[in-house]
Amino acid sequence: MCKTRGKPLKTNIMRTALIGATCLTTVALSATPVLAQNSAPAATEESPDNAIIVTGSRIARTNADTFEPSIIIDSELMEKRGLTNIADALSTIPAFGTPGSSPTGSQGGSFGSGQSFLNFFGLGSQRTLTLVNSRRFVSSNTASIFGPSAAGSQVDLNTLPTLALDRVETIAVGGAPIYGADAIAGTVNILLKKEYDGIQLNAQTGLSSRGDGANHRLGALAGTSFGGGRGNIVGAFEYNRTEGMTYEARKRTAAGLFYTSPVGDSPYSQVIIQDRRIPALSPYGLPSTIDIIPGDLGPLGAPGLNYGILDDQGNTLGFDRNGNLTPIDFGTVHGATASAGGNGMSLVPLSNLLSPVERYMGYAHADYELTDGIKATVDFNYARSKGTELRTQPVYNTWLFGDAGDPDGNLIIPLSNPFLSDAARQTIAAQLPEGQDVFYLGRANTDLVSGRGSSTVELYRITGGLEGDFNVAGRDLSWEVIGNYGRSKTRGSSRELVQQNFENALAGCQDGYTNSPIQTGSATCVAFNPFGNQNGPEVGEYITTTAHPTAINEQWMVTADITGTLFDLPAGGVGFALGYEHRNEKSSFDPGAFFYGAVDPNDPDGARTQYGRSIPIDPVRGSYHTNEVFGELQVPLISPDMNVPFLYSAELHGAGRYVDNSLAGGDLTWTAGGKVSFLKDFGIRGNFTRSIRAPAITELYNPTSQIFTTADDPCDARFITAGPNPANRAANCAADGLPADFTSTIVDFTSRGSLSGNTSLENETADSWTIGGIFTPTFLPGFSLAVDWVSVNLKNAIVSVDADGTLEACYDATSFPSAACDQIDRDADGQVEFIRTGYLNAASYKYKGLIGELHYFTETPFLGANSAIQLGGSYQYIDTLETRIGTGDIQTDRGSIGYSKHQFTVNASYMNGPFTAYTQVQYIGKAQVDPDASANTYQYPTRPAVAFVNSSISYDINEDYTLRLMVDNVFDTNAPYPAPAGGGLDTYWSGFMGRYYKVGVTARF
């Protein structure tokens, strides 16, 4: 067995590398292919004592070859980069797309903030199976349509301590028959240390060159053997805190870049504006003489829309911070929700750039040999992680979202309001229609609700059981029986406006007022001043409450398997694995009293009404279980010692698993593949895999929930010429009584709808295949190159058929009206007033691409007596990445932001005794805002290619202490213009953060 020691051996660097290669804990500072480990000595490979288990198989083998494309990241990369989250390391691998959730950009607020979910090949984070120590790990995704990511069993990498990391092994597409459902894109196996001798302490701090975004980490790792070597125990604890930022912290995001319709003639239908403002909104109040309806798409004071309060020069007036009327500068108006410049409302101060995250993580492993053939083993994980969304949009009162007097509509203000200054009262009264003693006020209530929301995840997981080996008829067999239980609880917290108390305060706390049943910070009514920003904290205490939604996920399972060899062939033993697994998944979501709402006594159906401004949110609760049997065969056909002409080695591999899901039914997932080497230097590998993903609790059990949604109405004049058959679309719209010049309000303004779960969902199934070559030249020791073609075809993917999909299914159908049309309610004017949506097995995804991995290690005595260099590279070319929902248009993601056709990462290290220098170059090829858009759709449609350079140096002061200095984005390279307009916060994060310094120290005892 190989052991990771607290004090590293000071020996020949090549010998260290070879030992590391044998143990799969390479000294590589890059993502290296598993096959690169073949440089280990032949004697080691042939020793049965060195048999290992690699990700993608349960059969022990004497080398690290896999049948699928595989990438390894080891703990050395984490240390050299100073990374505090495993997700950050994987984000440098081109094959990983935009994460399903991350701490950057907008968050899920109290429903999930600051979490980190992986997304292999861009097929969705719910289709990447994440294991810890080769076993499933409990999800901390929120089982609600309001959660931070797509419905699924995603694992939050925030919950895992990096100090305990041994390595991360990933395989493409082939993990489903070995590990079960969800491995459609691939499997990520996070392997934590199981052996360690000594004590290691780590401390690290980081700060951007702008003086913000601080990150601090403290960690301890300890381990020892006991019982005369029969037992082993290792434990790790880590604390990490990241400070957050809003869009104001960076010039690029503070610039307010935004795509909108042009003013006047332009070759583009979408142009970039700077300093985007919303002219129809103000945090201090916009008065008007009449209520404006959503069809009047323009700001107050725009030509033909003189509904505002004007001064003597004809300027539209709004309230300032102190409640005085002052002229509004609309800037260059592009519409009711977009103007360039002016003093309208800016969303920049209300946009989250980086969420602060604070994490406590613990891990322990222990094992003990009860007898010579039986060992007891146990793993324990604990994590507490709190993520916060610093700011998001407030609650609004505006004609954009409802009629005057509605909770979200304009406020109706009497002229007698005591907070209205005499001067403002006189100006407004003079412009009201005769006999009208009220006016209308639009307002963004930033002074009442900041939008700050947080979620705290508390997770624990324990696995334990027995494993051993025995001999039957001269054959060594291994077995294990392991139980696994995990539980995560996400508790949110956010300040929310309580509508009843808001109305009481707006009315001046008149006698006989009744407080809302929901408890607020104070039960004493305090009058609310809607003009400017003049309210004290006591107003907010009365008007707001703290909401606490809670999500719980539980997973328990038991696995029993046996592995060994069945019989011998001339090339070696035929390996097998057989096993059974029972798994139970249970999730619940409790929105809490505030979000749940109260039963409306005036509704005959007993429908609920909201306490605040959001629609009532339904609880979700559900569970399912699986019974699974699996088997695997590994058949060696040709071995090197057989001396077969033109063939060095050949091997077949097959695996199958039958999954009986209590809800989705039974499905078989299987894989068949092999490897053949014509020479010792070169080989070919390939496999075909049928994989599945089980429906998630949210997709199955979400009750019919109210939603607000926008959509590109196919019958709107802007979209009637689109679709797979524009003539057919136009004919269907005409048949529905809609004119060719129809303008649909659902395009720009939300409409009510519903979203329902579906217990009749089936397992997703995908057919995938890979083929690749492995080059390990004997004339260049230490070099390896693996290149693989990967194809994934997912046909019955579960998707929430949203308003867009439902409308398209109706009006693009060859037979009209189709069943989808029954889900759409239009009013007498043709406007969509309600639309029903839900989950269906109705989407298809396709991925085709080339991935390559390179590794090279060599001693360099000419650069130092005990020196070496190491090179590594990872590359992805995307040939196809597309989605289609039902019979709708194909959405092309290949070449979009986050999925450039060409991406690569190069790593280089120079080691000389106690000194190590490391550099990483991450190249992201050019990308388009929308690959499906026509050439004249977007101004600046393409983001140019960009490269970010990261570097570090470390020095071993002695055997006990190591100092590290790390710099991310060494050249302070910006994100390509005009990002973030059009997206790209995660993709170009280094460019937004800028140059970042980190310093760390490691002590060993």
Secondary structure, DSSP 4 states (H G I P E B T S, - for coil): ----BSS---S-HHHHHHHHHHHT----SS-B-GGGGGGS-HHHHH-GGG-B--TT-SS-BSS---SS-EEEEEHHHHHHHT-SSHHHHHTTSTTB-S-SB-SBSS--GGG--S--B--BTTS-GGGEEEEETTEE------SSTTSSSSSS----GGGS-GGGEEEEEEEESTTHHHH-TT-SSEEEEEEE-S--BEEEEEEEEEEETTS---EEEEEEEEEEEETTTTEEEEEEEEEEEE--EEGGGSHHHHTT-EEEPPSSS-S-SBEEESSEEBTT--SS-EEESSPPPTTS-S-TTSTT---BEE-TTS-EEEE-TTS-EEE----EEEETTEEESSSSB-SGGG-EEE--EEEEEEEEEEEEEEETTEEEEEEEEEEEEEEEE------EESTTSS-TTSTTS-EEEETT-TTS-HHHHHHHHTTSPTT--EEEEEEE-TTT----EEEEEEEEEEEEEEEEEEEETTEEEEEEEEEEEEEEEEEEEEEEE-HHHHHHHHTT--TT----SS--S-SS------SSS---HHHHHHHEEEE--EEEEEEEEEEEEEEEEEEEETTEEEEEEEEEEEEEEEEEEE-HHHHH-EE-TT-TT--EE-SSSSPP---EEEEEEEEEEEEEEEEEEE-GGG--TT-SEEEEEEEEEEEEETTTEEEEEEEEEEEEEEETTEEEEEEEEEEEEPPPHHHHH---EEEEE----TTSTTTTT-SS-HHHHHHHHHHTT--TT---GGGTS-EEEEEE--TT---EEEEEEEEEEEE--TTSTTEEEEEEEEEEEEEEEEEEE-HHHHHHHHHT-SSSS-GGGGGEEE-TTS-EEEEEEEEEEEEEEEEEEEEEEEEEEEE-GGG-TTEEEEEEEEEEEEEEEEEEETTSPEEE-TTBTT--SEEEEEEEEEEETTEEEEEEEEEE--EES-TTS-TTTBSS-EEPPEEEEEEEEEEESSSSEEEEEEEESTT-PPPPTTTTTTS-TTTTHHHHH-SEEEEEEEEE-
